[in-house]
Amino acid sequence: MTDTIGDSFIITTEDGKVIVIDGGHKTETDYFLEYLKAVTGQDRPHIDAWFLSHAHDDHCEVFLEIVENRKDALTFDRVYANFPDASFYAGEDEWAEKIAGDYYRLMPLFEGKAAELHEGDVFSVGAAKFTVFYTFNPEWKNCNEGSTIMRMDLGGTSVMFNGDAGENAGNYVVEKYGESGLLHCDYCKMSHHGQDGVGENFYQAVAPQVCLWPTPTWVYENTGGNLSTFETRAWVEKLGVEKEYKAFEGSVRISMKPRIVTTTDVFEEGYDAKKAIARLAALGYEGIDMGFDYWVYDETSPFVQDDYLDWARDLKAYAQKKGVSFTHAHAPGNAGSSSWVSRSIEAAAALGAHYLVVHPIEQNENGEPLDKRDFLLVNAEAIKTLLPKAQACGVVLLSENILGSVSSDPRTIAALVQKVHSDWFGWCFDTGHAHCTGFEPQVLEKCAVTPLSVHLQDNHSKDDEHLIPGDGTIDWDQQIAALRDCGYVGDCVLEAHHQSLEAPDEARDAILARLFEKAQELRKALR
């Protein structure tokens, strides 16, 4: 807004969460609040998580101003930071000393909401997953070197946020995590506004397709002649970055493009996983949904062996080489099959998948269908026992509307999500299952919780045929409109596998190509 130094990111997730990273100078508070209102559609916006990268005014003053003088302007659940005591910067950095001092002075005004970030933290704010690589290190008194460096995964896209981190912090992160592949992100914020921040080796490790420059004109053009911006710009050019967003060109709104994802169940049980990955990647699929339910065929399956995590990690690395990633997975059994679900959670994490579909429990111990009340009680209890493992692994569990009894009603599955009330549990809407059991697309309007995933498939309303969308009788114009209206912005996950599964192997590529083409049409309509 003022064409000066500062960072401010507002993020809205596919499940309605609001996240802020830094915020900018105090003078930008009015603009920040009005922009936040416009993005959220709320007169008094609510922020689920506010991250402060380090104790400098151009990053923290908006937060401090709101806490001290405008407490009625918004609400927030949590603020994440890792600041030393103000005395740490005494005689070294007067601004850092002031900001850190103000942060701790004002802490009683947000008592119980402050969380200290630490290296190695992995957690989710709704659909956004955060991985922390580095926080304040007392070895370096420079405040910029105390910037948090973290990765966000959201909507099929990864973003590296690094505050004003300098060369020491950057080198530390590259040395420790560079070989892991975890630093490789689609987007990268330019450290310290694109000058005198992390070194070229950091940007090489991230290898972004898009760079975000929170940079004023005078820094980008090195107007004073004393900055290293041109060197950084040369690094970016050498990397072959596809796009650059520059703050001095005005506020930018970026929407993440949903990925087109298909299940591995398009191939039969035991079909070589690497061959499946290579074929799907070659056809253009951007994500893969691992059907662990197809990997329990007998004791020779790698999924049932003791080294199943090594198998999953190897598949993840292979998929990355082929330019595709595992985004979703599907567990065998149901929420009561704790050993299978636990194994699936761990394997999904090893694959890099963020979501795992777990079918609900439909019957009691006597094999009788559960009524809605017992369904909610039994499944909520089962899911809650799985949540610690899911959170530790960074995997979000999803229940699904299926074909049996009360579980066929999407409203019941949404009610289960409300009852469990955890950031690590949501639901997946299956279009074919809803159509088979008489629920029109408009049922989504009556679900109190937006689904985090969908299974796009078609049928003729009698049998669960799992057909390519358009090959059955679902009204896809209505279905896409209902998904848009309920606020769904996640991936296009296809569970239309029967036509490929039942075809001769040599005919599958043509079927899967047609499925991909149809998914492209649906994605365009969904956006």
N, C-alpha and C positions, 0 to 999 in steps of 0.2 A: 504493500500500500504506500509506504513512504520511501521506497527505493533506497533502503538502508539495510545494514546488517541485521539478520534475525532468522529464526527458524519457526515455522508453524505448520503443523500437519493435522488435519482433522480426518478421521477415518470412520466410515460407517460400514458395518459388516452385513453379510447376507442374512444374519439372524437378528438384526436390529440393534446391535451394540454400537456405542459411540466411543471412540478412542481419540485422545489428543496427544500429540508429541510436541513438547515445548510450547510455543505460543507467541513469542516475540516480545517487543518492548511495551512498556506501560502505555505509551502513546497510541498503541494499536488496539487497546482493549475494546473500544467501541466497535471497531471494524470486526474484530474477532467475534464478539457476541452476536452482531447482526448476521455475520456469515454462518455462525453456528445455528442460529435460528432458522436460516434459510435451508441449511442442509438437513436439519432434523425435523423441520416443520413444527417445532415446539416453541411456545412463547417463553417458557422457562426450561431451557434444554437440560437434559440429564446426560452426564458423561460417566461411562462405566469405568474407564481407566484413563488416567492422565500420567504420562511419562515426562520426567524432566531429565534431560541428558547430562547436564552439568551446571555448576553454580555461576552462570554468567547472566547479566541483565537482558541481553537480547534473546535469551531462551526462556527465562523464568519470570520476568516482570509481569506478564499478563496473569499468570497463575497467582502471584503474590498480591497483585492489585485486587483481583476478584475475591480472594480469601479475606483480605483485610477490609476492603471498602465496598464491595458489591456482592455480598454473600447471598442476596436474594436474586441475583441475576441467573444463577444456574445451580444445579446440584451435581455432586459426583460421589462415586462409591469408593474410589481408591486412587491414591497418588503414589507412583513408583519413582524412586530416586536412590542415589547412594552418594550423599554429600558428607565430607568431613566436617568436624566442628570448625566454626569460623576462624578460630585461633590458628588453624593449620596454615591459613593463607596470610596471616598477619605479617606485614612488611614485605610481602611478595606480590600480592594482587589485591588491590583495594576493592575492586568490584566483586571478586569472588568472596572476599571476606564479608562484604555487605550482604550479598545475596544469600550466602550460607547462613549468616547471622539472622537475616529476616526469616528464612525458612524455618529455622528452629524456634525463633521467637513466636512465630505465628502458629506453630504446630498445635497448641491447645485448641485452636479454632477448627482444626480438622482431626481431632483426637480419634484414634481408632481407625483412621483411613489411610495412614502412611505405611507403606511397605518398602523395605529396603531391598534393592536388587543385588544379586550376587552372580558371579560367573558360574555358569552351569545351570542356572534356572531355566526350566522349560515349563511353560504354562499357557493356557488359552484364555482369551477374553472373547467368549462366544466362539464364532467361527475363525477368529484370528489366533494363530499360534505364534508364540514368541520364544525365541531361543537366545539366551544372553551369553555372549562370548567374553565380555570384559566389562569391568566397572572400575570405580576409583581405586587407584593403587598408591599407597603412601610413599612409595619409592620416588615418585615424581611429583614435585610441588607445583608444577604447571597445571592450572585448572583445566585447560583443554585436554591434557593427557588423562584427566579423570573422567572423560566422557564415556558414557555407557555405549557399548557397541553391541547391537542386537539385530537379529533377523526376524522379520514378520512374514508368515505364510498366510495368504488370504485369497480366496477366490481363484485358486489355481496359479497364483502369482507370488513370488518371493521378493521382499524388499529389504535392503540392508540400511539400517539407520546407525549413524556413528557420531552424532553431535559434532563437536569440534576436535575429535581425536587427532593426536599428532603422530609423528613417525614412530615414537617409542611404543605407543599403544597398538598402532597398526602392525609393527613388526612382531610384537608379542602374539597377536591374534593369528597372523599368517604362520608363524613358526609352530604354534600349537595346533591350529585347526586347518591349515592350508591343504594338507594331504587328505583330509576327511571328505572333501567335497561340500561340506556344510556352508562354506563361505560363498559358493556360487549362487548368485541371485539374479533375477530378471531385472530388478531396479536397484540402483544404488544412489543414496544421497551423497553429494559431494562434501567431504569432510572439511570443516572450518571454512565453509562458503566457497570451497574450490581453490584455496591457496594455503600453503604452509600447514597442511594437515597430514594425513597418512601418506605414505610413499606410493610410488608406482606399483610396487609389488602387491600392495593391498588391492588396488583396483584390478590388477591382473588375476588375483585369486578370486575376486568377486565375478569378474568377466560379465558385467551387466550388458543387457540389451538397451537399457534406458538409463540416463543419468538425470538426477534431480538437483538443480543448482539453486539453493536458497541464497541468492547472490544479488547484490545491487550492481548497477551499471559500473560504478567506479572501481569495484573489485574485479568484475569480469573483464573490463577493458584495461585494468591496471593503470588508471588515470594518473596516479601519483608516481608511478615508475618504481615503486619499492616492494611490490608484491610478486608472488611466484605463480600467478594465475595462468600465464601463458604456458608455463611448463606443464601444469595440470591439464590444460586444454590439449596440449600435444599428446599427452598420455591417452586421453579420451579418444582422440582421432586415431591413434595407433591401435586402440582396442577395436575399432570399427563399430562403435556404438551406433545403434539404429536411430535413436531419437534423444533429444535433450530438452528438458523443460527448464526455463530460466525465470526466476521470481521477478526480475525487473521487467519482464514482459506482461506481468499481471498474474492474479490468482488463477490457478489451474485446477480443473476438476477432472480426475482420471477414473474411468470405470474399467474394472478388470473384466476381460472377456471370458465368459464361461467356456470351459474345455469340453470337447466332445470325448466322452469316455465310454468304453464298452467292456462288458464282462468277459473274462477268460472262458466263461461257460459256452462261448460260441464254438469251442472245441470240446471233444469228448474227454471223459475222465482219463487222466494219465497222459494226455497229449503233451509232448515236450514243451515245457514252459518257455524256453528260449526261442523255439521256433514260433510259438504263439506271439511273443513279444515282437520279434522281427517282422512277422507278417502284418500285425496290426499297425506297427510304426510305419511300415512302407505304404500302407493304405491311407495314412494321414491322421490316425487317431492320436489325440494329444494326452490322453490319460487311459489307464487300465484299472478295471475293478477286478481284484483277485477273488475268484470264487473258491474259497477254501472248502466249501461244501462239495466240490468236485475232486478234492484231494484226500478223501478218506476211503478210497475204494478198497484198499487192502494194506497189509503190513509193509509192502514194498514202496509205498508212497513216501516221497521225501518229507512231506508235511507231518507224517506220524513218526519219523525217525528222531533220535535224540539230537541230531545236528540240524534241526529244522530252521533254526535262526541263521545258521551259516548259509543254508540254501536260499533263504529269503534275502539275505544281504547280497549274495551273488547275483540274484535276479535283479535287485535294485541297481547294482552297478552296470549290469548288462543293458537294462532298460535305458539308463542314462546315456550310454554309448550310442544307443539307437535313437536318441532324441525324444524319448517318451518317459512318463513316470507313472508309478502306481499312486492313485489318488484315493481309491475306495477299496473295501474288501467286504466279504460276506462270510459270516461264521456258519459252521455246521450246527445242527440241532437248534436249540432255543435258549432263552435267557437262563433256564435252569440247568443247562449242560455246562456247568462251570468249568470243567477241565478243558473242554473243546473251545469254549469262548476265551478262557485265559490264554490258551495256546494261540488262538487267532489274534488276540490283542497284541501279544508280543511279536508275532510274525508280521502283522500289519505295520507295526512300528519299524521293524527291520526293513520292510519293503519301502517305507516312507509314506504309507497311506495314512491320511488324517481321519478318515471315517471308516467305521466298521458296522455293518448292518447285522443286528441280532434279532432273530424272530422272537416274538413274545410267547409266553407260556399260555396255552389255550385250555388245558384240561387240568382237573384236580388229580389226586393220586389214584382215584378210582376210574379214571378215564372219562369222567363226565365233564361236559363243557362248563366253563366258568361263567357266572353271570358278571355283569359289568363291575359291580362292587368288588367281588373277589378277584376279578381279573386285574383291577387296578392295584389292589393290596398285594397280591402274589407277585406281580411283575415289578412293582416298585421295590419290594423287598429284594427280589433277585438282582435287579439292576444296581441297587445301592451296594450290594456285596461286591459287584464288579468294578465300581467306580474308582477305588484306590488304585487298582492295577491300570485302568484306562488312563487316569491322570498321570501316573508315574511314567507311562509309555507315551503320553502325548497323543492319545487316540480318542476320538469322540465316538461314543456308542450311539447307534440309531436304531429305534424300533421301527416296525413297518406294518402298514395295514395289509393283512393277508386274507386268506379265504375262509378261515374258520370262525364260527360264532361271532362274539362281540368284537373280535379283533379285526373284522372286515370293515368296521366303521372308522374312517379316518379321524372322526371327532373323538373317538375313544383313545386312539393312539396319541393324539394331541393332548388329551386330558392326562394321560400317563406322564407325558413330558412335564406338564405343570406339577403333577404330584411329586415327581422325583426332584425337580427344581435344581438342576445342576448344569453348569457350563459344559460338562462332559457327557451330556445326554440330550439327544434331540430325536427327530423322527424323519423317516423317508416316506414320501408319498409315491405309491405304485399305481400308475395310471390304469394298467391292465386289471389289477386286482379290484380296483374301485369299479371299473366298468362291468366286470364279471359279477359283482355282488350288488349291482343296481344303484351305485352312487354316481351321480352326475358330477362333472367337473366343478360345478358351483358349490359343492360341499366344502371346498377349501375356504370359502367365505365364512363358514360356520366353525372353523377350527381356530381355537384361540391362539395357537402357536404356529408360526410359519415353518414349513419343513426345511431342513438343512440340505436335503438331497431329494432327488426324484429317481424313480425307475420308469423310463419311457418305453412303453411296449403297447401292443395293440391286440385285440381279439374280437370275436363276433358276439360277445356278451354272454356266452354260455360256458365255454371252456377257457382255461388259462393258457392260451396258445403262445404267448410271448412272440408275437409277430412284429415285423417292421412297421413303425407308425405309418398309417395310411392303408395297410393291407387288411385291416379289420373295420370295425364300425364305430370307433371312437370319433367324435367330432373334434378334430384337432384345433380348429379355430377357437372353439369354446374352451378347450383344455389349456391352450397357451394363454388365452385371455384370463382364465381363472388363476393360472400360476403368476401372471404379471400382477393381477389385482391383489393377490394375497401377499405380494412382496418378495416372491422367490427370485433370487439372483444367483443361485449356485450353478453347478456344472450340469451339462446335459448328459446324464448317465443312462445309457441304453441297456436294457435287460431283454432285448429282442433277439434271443439266441437260438430259438428252436429251428428256424429255417436253415441257418448255417449248420447247426449241430446235426440235422437229419440229412444233409446233402453230402454227396461224395466230396472227398477232400479237394479234388481239382476244381470243383464248382464253388468253393467257399469264397474265394477272393471276390468274385463278381457279386455275390450276395452281400458281403461285408462292405464292398464299395458302394452298393446301393443304400445300405443302412447308413453309411457315413454321409452320403449325399442328402438323405432325408434329414439327418440330424443337423446338417448345416442350415437347411430351410427352417427347422424348428428354432435353432439358436437365433437366427436372424429375426424371426417373429417374436421371440421371447424378449429380445433386447429393445 
